[in-house]
Amino acid sequence: MIVLTDEQAITVHRLLTCILLNETYRFADVEDALLWLSPENRQILCPFDGLWSRNLAEAIVRELRNQV
């Protein structure tokens, strides 16, 4: 089970809505959502995890834009 705070849930909802409606959204929200939606017991052990999340978010955004 994934548990989000109210603020996190609102951000994820806004992000997904913007993506579905092809509206502008903040890239930082994509990065945050990837971290929040990771498995509960995941621990950040390395500073490269943030870079990995950003690269993955960029790849997802590229693919979404290519499909439109």
VMD Tcl script that builds the backbone (N, CA, C; Angstrom):
set m [mol new atoms 204]
animate dup $m
set s [atomselect $m all]
$s set {name element resname resid chain x y z} {
  {N N MET 1 A 0.842 -1.170 0.000}
  {CA C MET 1 A 0.000 0.000 0.000}
  {C C MET 1 A 0.895 1.243 0.000}
  {N N ILE 2 A 0.505 2.220 -0.788}
  {CA C ILE 2 A 1.217 3.492 -0.829}
  {C C ILE 2 A 0.400 4.507 -0.044}
  {N N VAL 3 A 1.048 5.183 0.879}
  {CA C VAL 3 A 0.380 6.200 1.683}
  {C C VAL 3 A 1.010 7.541 1.362}
  {N N LEU 4 A 0.180 8.476 0.920}
  {CA C LEU 4 A 0.641 9.828 0.604}
  {C C LEU 4 A 0.009 10.814 1.562}
  {N N THR 5 A 0.728 11.889 1.807}
  {CA C THR 5 A 0.124 12.971 2.576}
  {C C THR 5 A -0.900 13.669 1.685}
  {N N ASP 6 A -1.724 14.517 2.278}
  {CA C ASP 6 A -2.705 15.259 1.475}
  {C C ASP 6 A -2.011 16.082 0.394}
  {N N GLU 7 A -0.932 16.747 0.763}
  {CA C GLU 7 A -0.200 17.580 -0.187}
  {C C GLU 7 A 0.366 16.743 -1.337}
  {N N GLN 8 A 0.920 15.578 -1.017}
  {CA C GLN 8 A 1.461 14.700 -2.046}
  {C C GLN 8 A 0.347 14.199 -2.965}
  {N N ALA 9 A -0.773 13.809 -2.392}
  {CA C ALA 9 A -1.897 13.305 -3.189}
  {C C ALA 9 A -2.413 14.384 -4.140}
  {N N ILE 10 A -2.498 15.603 -3.666}
  {CA C ILE 10 A -2.950 16.709 -4.508}
  {C C ILE 10 A -1.971 16.936 -5.656}
  {N N THR 11 A -0.680 16.880 -5.351}
  {CA C THR 11 A 0.343 17.070 -6.383}
  {C C THR 11 A 0.261 15.968 -7.431}
  {N N VAL 12 A 0.141 14.715 -7.005}
  {CA C VAL 12 A 0.058 13.596 -7.944}
  {C C VAL 12 A -1.218 13.717 -8.783}
  {N N HIS 13 A -2.313 14.068 -8.152}
  {CA C HIS 13 A -3.582 14.239 -8.887}
  {C C HIS 13 A -3.452 15.335 -9.936}
  {N N ARG 14 A -2.897 16.473 -9.548}
  {CA C ARG 14 A -2.713 17.591 -10.480}
  {C C ARG 14 A -1.784 17.190 -11.627}
  {N N LEU 15 A -0.698 16.504 -11.301}
  {CA C LEU 15 A 0.265 16.064 -12.311}
  {C C LEU 15 A -0.390 15.121 -13.320}
  {N N LEU 16 A -1.080 14.100 -12.837}
  {CA C LEU 16 A -1.718 13.145 -13.737}
  {C C LEU 16 A -2.804 13.803 -14.587}
  {N N THR 17 A -3.543 14.717 -13.996}
  {CA C THR 17 A -4.571 15.438 -14.750}
  {C C THR 17 A -3.941 16.256 -15.867}
  {N N CYS 18 A -2.860 16.970 -15.556}
  {CA C CYS 18 A -2.171 17.771 -16.567}
  {C C CYS 18 A -1.628 16.897 -17.687}
  {N N ILE 19 A -1.060 15.755 -17.336}
  {CA C ILE 19 A -0.522 14.848 -18.352}
  {C C ILE 19 A -1.640 14.341 -19.252}
  {N N LEU 20 A -2.750 13.925 -18.654}
  {CA C LEU 20 A -3.860 13.395 -19.441}
  {C C LEU 20 A -4.485 14.452 -20.347}
  {N N LEU 21 A -4.513 15.705 -19.886}
  {CA C LEU 21 A -5.108 16.785 -20.675}
  {C C LEU 21 A -4.088 17.489 -21.558}
  {N N ASN 22 A -2.846 16.982 -21.530}
  {CA C ASN 22 A -1.761 17.566 -22.321}
  {C C ASN 22 A -1.545 19.043 -21.972}
  {N N GLU 23 A -1.603 19.338 -20.683}
  {CA C GLU 23 A -1.373 20.688 -20.192}
  {C C GLU 23 A 0.016 20.785 -19.568}
  {N N THR 24 A 0.470 21.984 -19.354}
  {CA C THR 24 A 1.787 22.223 -18.770}
  {C C THR 24 A 1.810 21.785 -17.306}
  {N N TYR 25 A 2.902 21.158 -16.930}
  {CA C TYR 25 A 3.093 20.745 -15.539}
  {C C TYR 25 A 4.546 20.950 -15.165}
  {N N ARG 26 A 4.812 20.908 -13.857}
  {CA C ARG 26 A 6.162 21.113 -13.362}
  {C C ARG 26 A 6.939 19.799 -13.401}
  {N N PHE 27 A 8.131 19.856 -13.974}
  {CA C PHE 27 A 8.987 18.680 -14.049}
  {C C PHE 27 A 9.345 18.187 -12.650}
  {N N ALA 28 A 9.511 19.102 -11.710}
  {CA C ALA 28 A 9.829 18.718 -10.332}
  {C C ALA 28 A 8.724 17.843 -9.744}
  {N N ASP 29 A 7.461 18.065 -10.164}
  {CA C ASP 29 A 6.364 17.224 -9.680}
  {C C ASP 29 A 6.520 15.787 -10.172}
  {N N VAL 30 A 7.019 15.618 -11.394}
  {CA C VAL 30 A 7.257 14.268 -11.926}
  {C C VAL 30 A 8.324 13.574 -11.077}
  {N N GLU 31 A 9.412 14.287 -10.797}
  {CA C GLU 31 A 10.489 13.705 -9.978}
  {C C GLU 31 A 9.976 13.330 -8.595}
  {N N ASP 32 A 9.229 14.240 -7.974}
  {CA C ASP 32 A 8.700 13.972 -6.633}
  {C C ASP 32 A 7.767 12.769 -6.640}
  {N N ALA 33 A 6.872 12.711 -7.624}
  {CA C ALA 33 A 5.914 11.610 -7.688}
  {C C ALA 33 A 6.620 10.269 -7.849}
  {N N LEU 34 A 7.685 10.243 -8.645}
  {CA C LEU 34 A 8.437 8.997 -8.803}
  {C C LEU 34 A 9.002 8.524 -7.468}
  {N N LEU 35 A 9.497 9.456 -6.682}
  {CA C LEU 35 A 10.042 9.075 -5.375}
  {C C LEU 35 A 8.938 8.644 -4.413}
  {N N TRP 36 A 7.839 9.381 -4.394}
  {CA C TRP 36 A 6.747 9.053 -3.479}
  {C C TRP 36 A 6.116 7.713 -3.798}
  {N N LEU 37 A 6.052 7.357 -5.084}
  {CA C LEU 37 A 5.365 6.143 -5.495}
  {C C LEU 37 A 6.280 4.921 -5.546}
  {N N SER 38 A 7.513 5.090 -5.130}
  {CA C SER 38 A 8.438 3.968 -5.046}
  {C C SER 38 A 8.010 3.057 -3.901}
  {N N PRO 39 A 8.500 1.829 -3.875}
  {CA C PRO 39 A 8.134 0.922 -2.778}
  {C C PRO 39 A 8.403 1.552 -1.406}
  {N N GLU 40 A 7.549 1.227 -0.464}
  {CA C GLU 40 A 7.612 1.825 0.877}
  {C C GLU 40 A 8.961 1.650 1.562}
  {N N ASN 41 A 9.572 0.511 1.391}
  {CA C ASN 41 A 10.806 0.245 2.130}
  {C C ASN 41 A 12.049 0.680 1.372}
  {N N ARG 42 A 11.877 1.387 0.278}
  {CA C ARG 42 A 13.038 1.830 -0.502}
  {C C ARG 42 A 13.789 2.907 0.278}
  {N N GLN 43 A 15.077 2.765 0.340}
  {CA C GLN 43 A 15.906 3.753 1.015}
  {C C GLN 43 A 16.844 4.386 0.004}
  {N N ILE 44 A 17.065 5.672 0.148}
  {CA C ILE 44 A 18.016 6.346 -0.728}
  {C C ILE 44 A 19.392 6.158 -0.123}
  {N N LEU 45 A 20.197 5.349 -0.784}
  {CA C LEU 45 A 21.512 5.015 -0.271}
  {C C LEU 45 A 22.622 5.729 -1.021}
  {N N CYS 46 A 22.276 6.368 -2.103}
  {CA C CYS 46 A 23.306 6.905 -2.977}
  {C C CYS 46 A 22.814 8.221 -3.573}
  {N N PRO 47 A 23.683 9.212 -3.694}
  {CA C PRO 47 A 23.239 10.490 -4.262}
  {C C PRO 47 A 22.837 10.363 -5.733}
  {N N PHE 48 A 23.175 9.267 -6.392}
  {CA C PHE 48 A 22.812 9.093 -7.798}
  {C C PHE 48 A 21.346 8.702 -7.961}
  {N N ASP 49 A 20.680 8.323 -6.872}
  {CA C ASP 49 A 19.262 7.976 -6.969}
  {C C ASP 49 A 18.440 9.153 -7.470}
  {N N GLY 50 A 18.749 10.360 -7.016}
  {CA C GLY 50 A 18.034 11.546 -7.477}
  {C C GLY 50 A 18.230 11.760 -8.964}
  {N N LEU 51 A 19.440 11.559 -9.432}
  {CA C LEU 51 A 19.738 11.694 -10.857}
  {C C LEU 51 A 19.005 10.615 -11.649}
  {N N TRP 52 A 18.990 9.397 -11.131}
  {CA C TRP 52 A 18.275 8.315 -11.787}
  {C C TRP 52 A 16.798 8.654 -11.914}
  {N N SER 53 A 16.193 9.175 -10.858}
  {CA C SER 53 A 14.772 9.541 -10.885}
  {C C SER 53 A 14.513 10.622 -11.920}
  {N N ARG 54 A 15.400 11.615 -11.982}
  {CA C ARG 54 A 15.225 12.697 -12.946}
  {C C ARG 54 A 15.347 12.164 -14.370}
  {N N ASN 55 A 16.317 11.296 -14.619}
  {CA C ASN 55 A 16.479 10.718 -15.954}
  {C C ASN 55 A 15.269 9.885 -16.348}
  {N N LEU 56 A 14.746 9.114 -15.409}
  {CA C LEU 56 A 13.561 8.319 -15.685}
  {C C LEU 56 A 12.362 9.220 -15.975}
  {N N ALA 57 A 12.199 10.272 -15.190}
  {CA C ALA 57 A 11.095 11.212 -15.405}
  {C C ALA 57 A 11.208 11.860 -16.784}
  {N N GLU 58 A 12.410 12.233 -17.184}
  {CA C GLU 58 A 12.612 12.837 -18.502}
  {C C GLU 58 A 12.261 11.846 -19.606}
  {N N ALA 59 A 12.626 10.593 -19.430}
  {CA C ALA 59 A 12.312 9.565 -20.437}
  {C C ALA 59 A 10.799 9.366 -20.548}
  {N N ILE 60 A 10.113 9.373 -19.417}
  {CA C ILE 60 A 8.657 9.217 -19.422}
  {C C ILE 60 A 8.009 10.395 -20.142}
  {N N VAL 61 A 8.458 11.594 -19.845}
  {CA C VAL 61 A 7.890 12.789 -20.484}
  {C C VAL 61 A 8.147 12.751 -21.987}
  {N N ARG 62 A 9.347 12.356 -22.406}
  {CA C ARG 62 A 9.656 12.256 -23.844}
  {C C ARG 62 A 8.705 11.267 -24.534}
  {N N GLU 63 A 8.525 10.113 -23.927}
  {CA C GLU 63 A 7.641 9.108 -24.515}
  {C C GLU 63 A 6.202 9.598 -24.591}
  {N N LEU 64 A 5.737 10.277 -23.547}
  {CA C LEU 64 A 4.379 10.810 -23.566}
  {C C LEU 64 A 4.215 11.837 -24.670}
  {N N ARG 65 A 5.204 12.679 -24.849}
  {CA C ARG 65 A 5.128 13.699 -25.904}
  {C C ARG 65 A 5.196 13.070 -27.287}
  {N N ASN 66 A 5.951 11.999 -27.445}
  {CA C ASN 66 A 6.067 11.326 -28.742}
  {C C ASN 66 A 4.771 10.621 -29.135}
  {N N GLN 67 A 3.959 10.243 -28.153}
  {CA C GLN 67 A 2.722 9.532 -28.441}
  {C C GLN 67 A 1.588 10.463 -28.810}
  {N N VAL 68 A 1.728 11.729 -28.543}
  {CA C VAL 68 A 0.632 12.686 -28.807}
  {C C VAL 68 A 0.581 13.044 -30.253}
}
mol reanalyze $m
mol bondsrecalc $m
mol representation Tube
mol addrep $m
